[in-house]
Amino acid sequence: MDDGIARRIVAAIKERIHAGAYQPGDRLPSTRAFATEWGASRTTVTAAYGQLIAEGYLITRPGARAIVAEGLIVPGAPVSRGEISTRRMAAFARRLLALPTPVAVDAPPIADFRYGDLSASDFPILAWRRALNTATLGRGTRLRYDDPQGSPALRTALQGYLWRARGIRCTPDDVVIVNGSQQGLDLCARLLLDPGDHFVIENPGYVLARHAFLAAGGIAVPVAVDGEGIKTDNLPAAHLAYITPSHQYPLGGVLSAARRRVLVDWANRTGACVVEDDYDGEYRHDVAPIPPLQTLDPEAVIYVGTISKTLSPTLRLGYLVVPASLRKAFVEAKRLTDRHSPLPEQEGLSTLIESGAYERHVRSVRRRNAERRTALLEALANAFGSEIAVAGEETGLHVVAWFHEIAAELESTLASTARVAGIGLYPVSPLYDPAGPQPTVAGFVFGYAALEATELRRGVAVLADVVAKFRGGVP
């Protein structure tokens, strides 16, 4: 039997039925006659007829030829595509479509300063392979769906790691494994916000967090930030506050101790939840990492962690430390969303943490990224000197550079010109609330974790030539 010819016969008969060449009740040619027409074997034609019978296009009776089933042709003239009514979408879908989407572009050839990318050379290939092998060899005799909260082994390993690395006291039952921190933010949005509820968010801030909360129907209340993080002197009533206290994104401020207390008191007074995104808390270059806000009040704060900045953003693994009162809701939401996160990667990460290899890797990449940071800061200083001001350099994997002599309105044009020259440059203005105050001078987010020192220096040198054309206005 030729499967390819059988599929073509099936398609041809369907086409004839839909075109009206075969009407309901018509008898089809015998398999012998159809085999002659197609130059195929009777076995192939019989298989094609069998497929059409299985799909409900044909019906058969013992000793009789197949006939076309009833109900396959709708009475009246066929409906054209232009006459088909618009499909109704839920309000959630309409809100999604109203949000701006990023434009996909190829990586520029000289230096791409996009934040969030990591160097593939930093990934611990051998340690990860061993961890996955161990997880695979240790699997049970049955493949089955697992706990939506996450692998107990991984949650236990993370409990120990979070205590050692971030000073968080929790139990494995407090941890929920998610597919990256973005899924964690989406769960927070759907579980904590009803349409029309207000949420506090840093301004400027992380766009995808804002989008997750807006998609849930939340109403953004942007609050300005300064060198001490989000300003807490006049926080409005809201159901949720999203913050990055250990390294404000993108400007890099660290939330002061006094403001941390005010924020926790505000949450307890209003009944709001604070969502703490500790997206790069492992990277504190000059002093010890800042303790998370969650350590002040575990019942008021949902802690969001990720391995996207330490191992790889492609693994899509993150975790939440959730207050006991919210745990069941998060677990059930995770179950309905995707059952659970991929188990082999969970078990592999568990093995990596338990063996100590993960923390050795974090120490290694912390040193390498500190070297990249130094190279970038030196290159920026040498190329631009007092023409720029750098913010957020003490922590994390990016800095923001403000160009005093270039107006903010020229950010997009400068970025486009830089891309033509082979440089990926990312303006800071899109991270500000569109309805609020905007920067007056051009600023750009420089991610450096995917570039080596030579690439960073070359990239800044090429950028300097581009910027020189913009001094005083449009080139």
Buried (B, 14 or more C-beta within 10 A) or exposed (E): EBEEBBBBBBEBBBEBBBEEEBEEEEEBEBBEEBBEEBEBBBEBBBBBBBBBBEEEBBBBEEEEBBBBBEEBBEEEEEEEEEEEEEEEEEEEEEBBEEEEEEEEEEEBEBBBBBBBBBBEEBBBEEBBEBBBEBBEEEEEEEEEEBBBBBBBBBBBBBBEBBEEBBBBEBEBBBBBBBBBBBBBBBBBBBBBBEEEBBBBBBBBBBBBBBBBBBBBBBBBBBBEBEEBBBBBEEBEEBBBBBBBBBBBBBBBBBBBEEBBBBBBBBBEEBEBBBBBBBBBBBBBBEEEBBBBBBBBBBEBBBBBBBBBBBBBBEBBBBBBBBBEEBBEBBBEBBBEBEEBBBBEBBBBBBBBBBBEBBBEBBEEBBEBBBEBBBBBBBBBEEBBEEBBEBBBBBBBBBBBBBBEBBBBBBBBBBBEBBBEBBBBBBBBBBBBBEEEEEBEBBBBBBBBBBBBBEBBBBBBBBBBEBBEEBEEEEE
